[in-house]
């Protein structure tokens, strides 16, 4: 869609037979909405998702002023005299540590946070494309590059081939294009994530806020999409049986409910009543922060974007928004280098085309490299801080987060610029 808005012709190869939306829903912060506005679908999607706002909550005033990276030592019901009631009418994240009764509220300032159904996002993106831009049922399993013409030969699973002058791999964590660029496969993390959404015909009972609860290495998160629909996710250690059970929605719900047996009843009921069509279980994978600094993320007229480029643990909720940023930056970099005809075709001679695309891809990677390092590093440190049992390591991670990132939600204020 980003290329079409810049009058650049493209062909999208989709491996499934129709538009798919794995993962139920996606949290989008301010930086993601800025990108969506550039793509022309921000207002359309805002109509489908309520803004997530805070309400009056109790915070330890001293620690809050220092930074939310410091763990609070009491909940709002413990020693209330040591807390100050702080009204927060802006977007926020509330995190509850059930093991020790600790509650943190991370204010978003004036930033925007909404949760959008992935199907709504995919339909909106696809709706802005010209007819026949998307070709379904095309799974690329191998790529060759002709050394003489520099064209790329895409081998599809049905035995056919497609010759392309330019290839952008947005094919996820198991990217064939990333493999062609000799990028290492994303590392496997020790946890899994179950996701789904639950529909409440008479309205859900929750505040419009992003809440995370932790207990015994189990993480539960919930984000209302609208007044009747709530998206939830559960992170827990990956189990050997998950490999077989992850294709069966009933098994996923059963194992998820076992992990949540000590959580609030209303949250257990939420998972129990989830729409089985939305349920999904994946093992988390991530690209190490240093890899985006030292690895070649493009070669000639081939590059990657989205999870293929920067798979990350979803602790910050920035995977999807970062991919939207990629789209805007990539389209801008390519358009700045191209001479485009009235029909949207590139009118450069072949040798000039290759050189200009290489220049555009180089500019794209340079602009994205440090932004992606920041997201991957903060995600890695945040998750390590939570997962470690060592007080010393936890202290080290907290210090690194404080020194390197300061504002824990500063990542949401990023502006990828205009098309």
N, C-alpha and C positions, 0 to 999 in steps of 0.2 A: 504493500500500500504506500509506503514511503517513496518508493521509486516511481510509482504512478503519479504521485503528486508533484514530482519533479520532471514528469514527462519522459521517464526512462522505461522503455519496454523491458519486461521480464517475464519469466515463466517459473511458476512455483510448483515443485514436485512434492506431492503429499503421499506418504506411504499408505495411509488408510484409504478406504473406499468412500469416505465422506468426511465432513468436518468433525474432528474429534477434540475433546476437551478434558484430557486426563487431569485429575487433581481437584475437581469440584469447583473451587473458587480461588481467588487470588487477592491478596491485600496490596493495595496500591497507595503509596505515599505521594507527597507533593511532587517529587521529581518524576514519578511515573505519570502523574496527571499533566505535568508540563509537556511531556512527550506526546501523550494522547491528544492534547490540544493542538500540537503541531501537526498531528496526523488527521485532525479534523473530526475526531469522534469523542472528544472529551465530554461535551455537553450531553450527547446521546447516552453515554454510560453513566453519567451522574444521575440521570433520571431513574436509573435502575438500582442505585445503591445509596443508602443513607450515610451521611457523614458520621463518623464515629467520634463522639465527644465524651469528655470526662464529667464527673459530678463531684460534689463535695466529698473529700476523703481525708483521712488522717495521715499525716506524714510527720516524721521526725524532722522538725524545722532546721536544726543544726546540720544534720547529715544531708538533708535535701539541698541546703545551700552549698555544701561542699561538692556534692555530685551524687547522682544515683548509682554510680559504680560502688559506693560504700554500702555494705549490707546493713539494713535496718536491724535493730536489736529487739524490737517489740512490734506486735501487731496493733491495730487500732483499738483492740479491746484490752491490751495489756498496758498497764500504767498509763492511762489516758492523759494524765497530767503532764507527761513528758512529751506530748505531741501537740501540734497545732493544727487545727482544722483549716485546710487550704482549699478554697473553692477554685476548681479548674474547669473553666467552661470551654476549653479548647481541646483539640484532639489529643489523646493520650493513650498510653499503654499501661495497664495495671498488672503487676506480677505478684503472685502470692506463693510464698514458700511454706507449704503446709507442714513440713517436718518440724519447723520451729516457730510457727505462727508469725512469720515475717511477711510483711506486705510492702511492696514498692510501687510508687506511681511515677511513671516517666512522662512528664508533660511534653507535648509535641509543639508547644508554642502556638503559632498561627498556622502551622502546617496542616495540610489536608490528608486525611486518611479515610479511605472507603474500601469495602470488600466487594468485589465484583465476581459474579459467576463467570467461570472460564468460558462457558458456552456463549454468554453474551459478548464477551470480549472477542472471541474468535469470529463470531458472526458479524460483529461490527467491523473488524479488520477486513474480513473477506468481502463484506458488502461494498467496500470502497474500491474494489478491483474491477477492471474491465472484464467482460465475459471471456471465458476460456483462458484466463490467466493461471488458474489452478488446474493441474492435471492430477487426478486422483489415482490411487492404486499403483503408484510408482515408487518402488523401493530400490534405492541405489545400494548395490552391494560391493561395487569396485569402481575405481576411477583410474584411468590412464591419461597421461599427457603426451601429446605428439611433440617430439623434440623439434621438429621442423616448423610446424605451424603454430605451436604453443596452444593449440586447442585442446580442450579436455573431453575425453570420451567417457561418458557416464554409462556404466553397464547396469541395466535394471534386472529385477528378479524374474521378469517374464521373457528374458532372452534378448530384448531389444536394446538399442543404444541411442544415446542422445549426444550430439556434438555441441559443446558450448564454448563460447569465447571467454566467458567470465563465470566463475562459480563461487557462490557464497553459501557455506555450509551452516545451516541453522537446524541441524539434524540431531540435536540433543546430546546427552551424556555419552552415548555410544556412537559418536559421530564418525562416519566414514571419511569425511573431508578432513577432520582433525587428525585422523590416522594418516591420511595422505600427506599432511603437513608435518608428520612425525612428532605430533604432540603426544605426551604420555596420556594414557587413559586416566580419567578422574579416579582419585583414591576412594576406596570404600570406607565409609564411616561405620562405627559400631552400633549405630541406632537405626531404627526404622521409623517411618511416619505413616500413620493411617489417617485418611482424610475423607470427609463427606459433608453433606449438609442435611439439615432437618427442617421440615416444614411444620409450622404451627398454624392450623386453620383459623384459630381465634386470636392469634398474636402471641409472640414469644414473651417470656417473663423477664428478659434480661435488659439491662441498660445498654444504650448504644455506645459501647466501648470495647476495646480490644483487651481481653483478659487472658493471662497465662497463669497456670497453677502447676506447681511442682511438688512431687512427693515420691520418695524412693526411686529416684532416677526415671520417673515417668512425668512427662510434660503434657498438660492439656491446655489447648488454646481454643478460644471461641470468638468469633466476630460476626455480629449481625450483618446480613446483606440488606434486608429491609425489615419491615415490621413483622413479617411472618416467616422469614427464612433466616436460618443461622448456619454459618459455616464453622466447622470444628476440625481440629487436628489433634492427634495424640502421638507423641514421640516416646519411644521405649526401646530398650535393647533388642537388637535383632536376634530372633530365635531360629534354631535349625529348621523347625517345621514351617517357618514362614515361607520358605522357598516353594513349598507345595500348596500352602493355604492361601497365598496372596491372590490367587485367581478365583477364589470362592468368596463372595461377599458375606455369606453367613459365617464362615470361619473367621473372616477378618473382624466382624462385629463381636463374635464370641471371645476371641483372644484379646480384643481391645477392652471389652467389659471386665475381663479378669484383671487386667492391668489397672483398671479404674475402681476397683472394689472399695477403696478407702476414700474416694472422692465424693463431693456433695451429690446428693440424690438427684437434684435437678439436672446435673451434668451427665450422670449415668443414664437417666431417662432420655436425655437428648441423643446420646449415642445409640441407645437401644431402639429409638424410633426413627433412625436415620433412613433416608431414601437409599435403598440398596443399589439403585442405578448410579449413585454418585460415589459409592465407596471405592477406595483405592488404597493399596499398601505398597510402599516402595522402600528400598534400602537406600539410605542417604549416601551421596557421593559428592566429592568436592575436588576442585583443582587447587593445589597448594599455591599460596600467594606469590611465592618467588618464581613460579613457573611463568606467570604472565609478564614478568620482567625480563627473563633470560631466554625464553623460547620464541621462535619465529612464529608469529600468528598470521602471517600471510606469505605467499610465495608466488611471484608472478601475478597472474590474474585470478588467484584463488585465495580466499580467506574464510574465516569462520565468525560467527556471532551467536549471541544467546548462550544457552547451556553448553553448546559445543566449544565455546570459547572460555566460559567462566562458570562452570558448574559450581554451585556453592551451597553450603548447609543453610537451610531456610531460617536461621535464627533471626536475622534482621528483616526477613520478609522482602528482600530486594531482588531476588532472582528475576522475577517477571519485569519489574520496573527497569532493571539494568538492561534487559533485552530490548525494551522499548527505547531506551536511550541509544543503544547500538543502532537501531533502525534509523533514528533521526540523524545521528552523526554520520553514519555510512552513506546515506542518501545525499547528505549535504556535501561530503567530501567527493563523491563520484560526480555529482552535478557540477561542481566547481571546475572539474577537469575536462568535462565532455563538451563537444560541439553537437548539439541535438537538433535534428531536423524537425519539421513541422508535424511529422507523424510519430515523433518520439523515438525514432531510430538514431543510432550514433553514426555520424557521417564522416568519421575520421578514416584515414587509410589504416590498414591492418597494423603496420609497425608502430604508427602513432597511437592507435587505440591501446595496444598492449602497454606502451610506455606510460600513457596517461592513467590507465587503470592501476598499474603498479604504483604510480605516484599517489593516486587517490587512496588505495588500500594502505599505503605506508602512512599517510596523514591520519587515516582512521585509526590505525593501531597506535600511533603515537599519542593521539588525543585520548584514547580509551585506556591505555596501559596503566597509568597511575591511579585513575579512578577505580579500575577493577582491582588493582592491588589493594587499595584502601578498603574496598568492600570485602574482599576475600580475607584480608588480615584481621579486620575487626570481627568478622564472622567466626574465624578460627579461634581468636582469643576469647570471645564471648562464650562460645560453646565449651572451650577448654576450662574456662573459669567455673562454669556450672558443673561440668562433669568430674573434675578432679576432687579427690577426697583429702588431699594434702593441704593443710592450712598455709604452708609456706608457698606452694605452687599457686594457690588461689591468690595470695598476696601479690605474687609476682605478676600474675595475669592482670589483676586489678590495676597495679602500677603502670603496666605497659599500656593498658587501655586509656588510663588517665593521661599519660604523657603523649601518646600517639594520636588520640582521637578527641579528648576533652568532652565535647558534647556527645552523649551516646546516640542521639538521634540526628546528629549533624549530617549523616548520609542522606537524609530525606530532603535537605535543602539544596541539593545539587541541581544546577540548571544546565541541561545538555545543549541549550541554544535553539535557534530556529532552523527550519529547513532552508 
